[in-house]
Amino acid sequence: MASGKDYLEFIMEQLNTLDDVSYRAMMGEYILYCNGKVVGGIYDNRLLIKQTSAAKRLIPDAPLELPYEGAKEMYMVEDVDDRELLCELFPAVADELPAPKKKKAK
């Protein structure tokens, strides 16, 4: 089941105070970026965040969910109405992730 554009727009509105949050549509779902790093995504109208120590600290009771078959488990953010939490969570997770690899020139 693909995620709805309305849900994406709601999540992006919740994050609108952050400077560098973006998304990319991919096979009916949405990959979410913060500061140029993939921090999570929207899968089947669920907001999923990568497993980092910051995510574990900020959403300690979040269940682990699979975004799709064969993927690594991610934390499901259940309280997407908590704008303050989301705006703290995204940059905290991004800060713990490695910088994206540079693509090689052909």
N, C-alpha and C positions, 0 to 999 in steps of 0.2 A: 504494500500500500504506500503510495507516495504522500509526501507531506504537503499540506495546503499552504498556499501563498499567504493566506490570512494569518496563519500561525507564525510564519516567518516575519511578517510585518509587525506583529505584536512583539515578538522577541527583539527585533531591531529597534522598535520604539522604546522598549524597556532599557536598551543600552545606548540611547541617543546622546547621553552626556559624555560618553567616552569618545575620544578622538579617532582612534584607529581600529574600528571594528567594521568588518566587511563580511561578505558571503559570496559563495560561488555555487550555482546550481549544478548538481551532479546526479544524473540518473533518477530524477524525481525527488531527490533529497537536497539538503543544503549543507555545505561545509562552512563553518564559521571560523573567521580569522580575527586575531587581536595582535596588534603590533607586528603584522606580517607572518604570524605563526598560526598554524592550525590548532585551535584550542578545543574544538568539538564540532558538533553539528546537530542538525534537526533531522531526525529519522522517524518516520511514522508518527509525526506530530509529537515527538518527544525531544526535549532538549537534553543532549548527552554531552558530557565534558570529559576530557582525557583525565586519566588517573595520575594525579601528582600529589605531593604532600600538602600543598596549599588547598587543593580541592578537598582532600580528606579532612583537613582542619576546618574549612568553611562549611562543608556539607557532610558532617560525620555520619549521618544516618542515611545518606543517599544509597539507594540500591544500585548494584552493578547490573548493567543491561548490555546486551549485544546490539550494536547498531544494525548489523546484517550478518548473515551466516558467514563464518570464517574470520570475522573481525575480532579485535581485542575488546574486552569488556570496558565499558565506560560508565561513569557515574551519571545517573539520571537525576536531573534537577527537578524536584517535585514542586517547589514553591516559585514558579516563574513570575508570580505577581510581586515578589519582593525585589523591587528595582535596585535598592541599595545593595542587597546581597549579590545580585548579578553583576553590578558595576564594580564590586570588589573582587568577585570571583574571576572574571575574565582576565584582567591584567595580572592577577596573582598567578594564575595558571600559565599564562604566556611567559611570565618572568622565569619560570622554572623549566621551560622547554628550550631545546637547543635551537640555534638560528637555522633557518631553512638553508638547505644545500644549494649552492650556486649551480645553475645549469651550464653544462659545457657548451661552448660555441662549436658549431659544426664547421 
